Amino acid sequence: MSPSLAVLLPFYNAAPTLAETLDSILAQTFKDFILIAVDDGSTDNSCEIVRGYIKRDQRIELLHVEHLGVVGAMNHALDHCSTPFCARMDADDIMLPERLAKQYEYLRANPDIDLVGSCVRLFPEEIIQDGFTEYIRWQNACITPQQIADNIYVELPIANPSICFRRDVVLGVGGYRDGDFPEDYELLLRLHQHGHQMAKLPEVLLHWRDSMDRLTRTDERYSRLAFDRVRAAYLAVDPRLKRGRPLVYWGAGRATRRRIAHLIGHGYLPHAWIDVDPGKMGRVYEGAPVVAPHWLQGPWSEQQEKPFVLSYVSNHGARELISDDLERRGYRSGVDYLMVG
């Protein structure tokens, strides 16, 4: 009988960490899986390490591709397997023993959820910077489908190597895409656009390794500019923006306006800008005035509909304060406003 789940493990020159990753996969309490390890043209002894494990465990398959990158390797693995569920894994991370069992049972018990992740712990602690720590704190707080949907435009809400998904759903939206954008974030944005629900188990089931040479630090596809572009592309087709409500941007500083410019480039001109800096009041950008938050109070009528607010302020703690302010004024998250990274 075919296995129920495939672990998809692309790797490239991963010899220093690969054995630890493989040990964590094979130590899973859930046993009904196949491990598809895809060698993306490695030039070190990574393949020899995998072959050594194959001698001990026949659930492992080793595939080879030319150096296509992670997208090409992942899609090759997706095409090769036939299991209903797939779990993503990177060759330098560590699964906790219950990960596959808990994600498999969650997807079976929740047919309306198509992808589930988990909370993660960063390691090694000595190299982790404050900004990444804050990001993980935020990410680990995005648990429910509603929280993930409401925060999808802030940042990647689920760590990519922690996800488990329905294979037919991911293939149905086109698999992973290659381009000048972060492929993991773009996939989640595309799943959201197609109406697929995502969730997260509220416990740490993956240890996520940080390193100074990881692609997210060195590759332009994971730069802030790349994230800004792909966010704007998906925001531009979000039905909530296409309804025609007056659009208000929260944040009128120069750096914030540069990020907003990507969405304005898709034709979404502002009705107003919100800011708390008295020195900016009365200024006009893109033909719209800068006003204080109390302007959002209205009053609004059927002839003058309540605006839709996009908050681009990303300072530490500011999102929570802005969200609280909007909620007090009767604005509902995901209905009347969205946070944007």
GUMAR-458593 format. One record per residue (C-alpha): residue number from 1; residue in one letter; x, y, z. Coordinates in steps of 0.001 Angstrom, whole numbers, plus 500000, padded with zeros to 6 digits. Each point is the difference from the previous one (the first is absolute). Example, Ala and Ser with C-alpha at 12.3 -4.5 7.8 and 13.67 -1.06 7.14 Angstrom:
GUMAR-458593
   resi   resn       px       py       pz
      1      A   512300   495500   507800
      2      S   501370   503440   499340
//
This chain:
GUMAR-458593
   resi   resn       px       py       pz
      1      M   500000   500000   500000
      2      S   501280   503474   499116
      3      P   501120   502256   502873
      4      S   497700   502777   501200
      5      L   502557   502793   500093
      6      A   503183   501060   498247
      7      V   502724   502090   501598
      8      L   501522   502175   497273
      9      L   503641   500831   500688
     10      P   501922   501971   497364
     11      F   503692   500415   500792
     12      Y   503120   501581   498545
     13      N   503435   499571   501604
     14      A   498396   499332   503371
     15      A   502531   497523   501404
     16      P   500674   501854   503293
     17      T   496361   499822   501159
     18      L   498337   497313   497877
     19      A   500530   497027   502342
     20      E   498399   501840   502928
     21      T   497009   500867   497814
     22      L   499633   496419   498740
     23      D   500221   498643   503541
     24      S   497140   502268   501072
     25      I   497817   498877   497080
     26      L   500591   496305   500558
     27      A   499319   500395   503738
     28      Q   496381   501052   499359
     29      T   497304   498181   501952
     30      F   497948   499993   496785
     31      K   501438   497237   497794
     32      D   497758   499957   496906
     33      F   502100   502349   497870
     34      I   502493   500042   497186
     35      L   502964   502367   500001
     36      I   500786   501482   496601
     37      A   503448   501569   500144
     38      V   500814   502052   496904
     39      D   503653   500709   499300
     40      D   500135   503378   498279
     41      G   503400   499409   498382
     42      S   502090   499765   503168
     43      T   503787   499956   499673
     44      D   500763   498863   503559
     45      N   499298   496605   501568
     46      S   496317   500669   500749
     47      C   498864   497179   497692
     48      E   502314   497529   501692
     49      I   498447   500913   503340
     50      V   496499   499358   498637
     51      R   501063   496696   498421
     52      G   501332   498880   503366
     53      Y   496567   500591   501525
     54      I   498253   498187   497135
     55      K   501900   496828   500948
     56      R   498297   500194   503413
     57      D   496538   501247   498997
     58      Q   498264   499134   496736
     59      R   497493   502843   500404
     60      I   502591   502401   498567
     61      E   500168   500787   496272
     62      L   502859   502022   498565
     63      L   499330   502038   496856
     64      H   502441   502110   498019
     65      V   499495   503204   498011
     66      E   502382   502465   498486
     67      H   500543   503070   502146
     68      L   496470   501384   499520
     69      G   499615   501736   503358
     70      V   497519   499229   502746
     71      V   496926   500633   497815
     72      G   501048   497577   497299
     73      A   501020   497381   502545
     74      M   496720   500341   501920
     75      N   497836   499738   496895
     76      H   501978   496936   498901
     77      A   499225   498391   503368
     78      L   496304   500950   499741
     79      D   499764   498479   496536
     80      H   501733   496833   501143
     81      C   497877   499188   503036
     82      S   496359   498891   500080
     83      T   499118   500297   503683
     84      P   496965   502077   501030
     85      F   502066   502014   502505
     86      C   503454   501565   499722
     87      A   502208   501469   502717
     88      R   502694   502517   499119
     89      M   503428   499772   501614
     90      D   503345   501751   499623
     91      A   503315   498217   500275
     92      D   501242   502003   502976
     93      D   496929   499918   502271
     94      I   498780   497536   502629
     95      M   496530   498460   500340
     96      L   498726   499199   503442
     97      P   498832   496354   500230
     98      E   496245   500734   500031
     99      R   499970   502441   497079
    100      L   498783   497735   497186
    101      A   497489   498168   502179
    102      K   498374   503191   501236
    103      Q   499873   501714   496609
    104      Y   498689   496884   498254
    105      E   497218   499541   502564
    106      Y   499130   503694   499883
    107      L   499529   500005   496212
    108      R   497963   496799   500152
    109      A   497771   501449   502721
    110      N   499608   503405   498302
    111      P   499086   499505   496322
    112      D   499439   503755   499569
    113      I   503687   500707   500747
    114      D   502419   499413   497122
    115      L   503326   500902   501620
    116      V   501170   499869   503594
    117      G   503243   501206   501526
    118      S   501340   500079   503522
    119      C   501663   502388   502368
    120      V   503784   499949   499746
    121      R   503038   500627   502175
    122      L   503041   501748   498576
    123      F   503500   498628   500531
    124      P   502910   500379   500604
    125      E   499146   502739   502480
    126      E   503422   501690   499944
    127      I   499594   501360   496445
    128      I   496316   500968   500053
    129      Q   499405   503723   499605
    130      D   497253   501957   501752
    131      G   498068   500648   496783
    132      F   499733   496290   499211
    133      T   498969   499243   503585
    134      E   497175   502524   499759
    135      Y   498922   498550   496650
    136      I   499770   496498   501496
    137      R   498030   501364   502980
    138      W   497538   501545   497521
    139      Q   499894   496915   497780
    140      N   499434   497592   502884
    141      A   496981   502108   501039
    142      C   498288   499499   496602
    143      I   498160   496754   500709
    144      T   496417   499905   498756
    145      P   498893   500164   496359
    146      Q   498555   503467   500673
    147      Q   503201   501301   501593
    148      I   502073   498668   497106
    149      A   497641   501498   497406
    150      D   499909   503372   501774
    151      N   503807   500121   500200
    152      I   500904   498459   496637
    153      Y   501191   503370   498649
    154      V   502200   500773   503000
    155      E   502655   497334   499534
    156      L   500317   496255   499430
    157      P   497623   498771   502748
    158      I   501128   496343   500015
    159      A   503579   498730   499922
    160      N   500383   498189   496684
    161      P   501812   496881   501321
    162      S   497211   499514   502558
    163      I   497145   499611   497518
    164      C   497979   496912   499124
    165      F   497466   500275   497184
    166      R   497592   498193   497731
    167      R   502001   499148   496887
    168      D   497093   500394   497562
    169      V   499264   503500   501317
    170      V   503560   501269   499513
    171      L   500216   498406   496557
    172      G   496581   501463   499208
    173      V   501299   503555   500449
    174      G   503128   499284   497956
    175      G   502520   498720   502538
    176      Y   502973   502129   500944
    177      R   500812   502885   497646
    178      D   503420   501337   499088
    179      G   500570   503736   499665
    180      D   501418   503124   501605
    181      F   498065   499357   503216
    182      P   500143   497740   503079
    183      E   498464   496759   498747
    184      D   498659   498906   503396
    185      Y   498167   503267   500663
    186      E   498672   500172   496441
    187      L   498505   496515   500341
    188      L   498114   500949   503176
    189      L   498755   503211   498376
    190      R   498776   498001   497011
    191      L   498248   497430   502199
    192      H   498323   502861   501868
    193      Q   498960   501619   496715
    194      H   498336   496735   498931
    195      G   498057   499786   503253
    196      H   501940   497167   501649
    197      Q   500115   500081   503786
    198      M   503235   499599   501943
    199      A   500596   499410   503697
    200      K   502793   499375   502473
    201      L   500357   497595   502889
    202      P   500602   502102   503155
    203      E   503133   498140   501065
    204      V   503625   499871   498929
    205      L   500498   497007   497692
    206      L   503016   501274   498049
    207      H   503365   501411   500954
    208      W   500786   502526   497268
    209      R   503700   500593   499430
    210      D   501349   503469   499381
    211      S   503373   500549   498328
    212      M   501909   502899   498526
    213      D   500032   498442   496509
    214      R   496337   498942   499735
    215      L   498270   501033   496765
    216      T   497670   502380   501816
    217      R   503075   502084   500885
    218      T   501909   499718   496720
    219      D   497504   499680   497119
    220      E   498217   503037   498521
    221      R   496798   497934   499696
    222      Y   499676   500287   503781
    223      S   500802   503707   500274
    224      R   497554   502520   501431
    225      L   499437   501364   496505
    226      A   499037   496535   498722
    227      F   497516   499553   502861
    228      D   498527   503463   499332
    229      R   499487   499228   496305
    230      V   498302   496646   500493
    231      R   497751   501359   502780
    232      A   498873   502835   497765
    233      A   499302   497637   497102
    234      Y   497636   497900   502122
    235      L   498460   502935   501840
    236      A   499166   501500   496608
    237      V   497659   497093   499236
    238      D   498559   499637   503505
    239      P   496187   500273   499739
    240      R   499865   502314   503014
    241      L   501977   502655   498170
    242      K   498127   499530   496755
    243      R   496668   500907   501619
    244      G   500736   503674   499422
    245      R   499930   501235   503604
    246      P   502121   503114   500647
    247      L   503503   498736   500735
    248      V   501984   501446   502898
    249      Y   503672   499283   500677
    250      W   501205   500156   503605
    251      G   503577   501238   500000
    252      A   501237   503086   498141
    253      G   503730   499830   500674
    254      R   502387   499920   497068
    255      A   501088   496370   500421
    256      T   496404   498868   500460
    257      R   498863   501877   496893
    258      R   502703   498210   498000
    259      R   498477   496659   500978
    260      I   496475   501235   499294
    261      A   501111   501190   496558
    262      H   499918   496401   498754
    263      L   496240   499796   500596
    264      I   499394   503526   498721
    265      G   501749   498819   496844
    266      H   497140   497515   499560
    267      G   497553   502918   499942
    268      Y   498971   500201   503666
    269      L   500257   503717   500676
    270      P   499399   501196   503568
    271      H   496919   501834   501225
    272      A   502019   501113   503028
    273      W   503136   499220   502005
    274      I   499910   499394   503763
    275      D   502907   501044   502189
    276      V   500634   501002   503601
    277      D   502810   502474   499261
    278      P   498609   503544   500384
    279      G   502655   501241   497596
    280      K   498460   497995   497160
    281      M   496423   501215   500458
    282      G   498681   501848   496968
    283      R   502654   498711   497619
    284      V   498798   498478   496757
    285      Y   501433   496871   498387
    286      E   498641   498475   496794
    287      G   497191   502565   500121
    288      A   498778   498958   503459
    289      P   500361   501818   503358
    290      V   501746   498758   503124
    291      V   497523   499897   502887
    292      A   499972   498850   503630
    293      P   498482   496661   501085
    294      H   496836   501627   501362
    295      W   499080   500851   496386
    296      L   499055   496338   499623
    297      Q   497133   500501   502438
    298      G   497885   501568   497293
    299      P   497072   500412   500099
    300      W   499428   497830   496942
    301      S   496798   499616   498050
    302      E   498691   497846   497170
    303      Q   501160   502727   497634
    304      Q   503451   500101   501643
    305      E   500979   496428   500862
    306      K   502409   499245   502837
    307      P   503499   499703   498492
    308      F   502079   496855   499839
    309      V   503294   500407   501895
    310      L   503351   498455   499142
    311      S   502515   500477   502815
    312      Y   503606   499849   498830
    313      V   501570   501038   503313
    314      S   502453   497297   501046
    315      N   501723   501444   503078
    316      H   500236   497643   502979
    317      G   496689   500011   501871
    318      A   498352   502449   497601
    319      R   497752   497450   498271
    320      E   498329   499091   503282
    321      L   499423   503659   500898
    322      I   498574   500816   496574
    323      S   497790   496923   500020
    324      D   498653   500949   503441
    325      D   499298   503539   498774
    326      L   498157   498776   496929
    327      E   497939   497487   501960
    328      R   498935   502727   502453
    329      R   498762   502025   497037
    330      G   497899   497096   498722
    331      Y   502388   498722   497311
    332      R   500169   496213   499744
    333      S   503150   498097   499124
    334      G   499764   498371   496587
    335      V   496771   501877   499265
    336      D   500888   503678   500400
    337      Y   503773   499888   500324
    338      L   503083   497889   499372
    339      M   503525   500115   501358
    340      V   502703   500023   497330
    341      G   503707   499311   500538
//
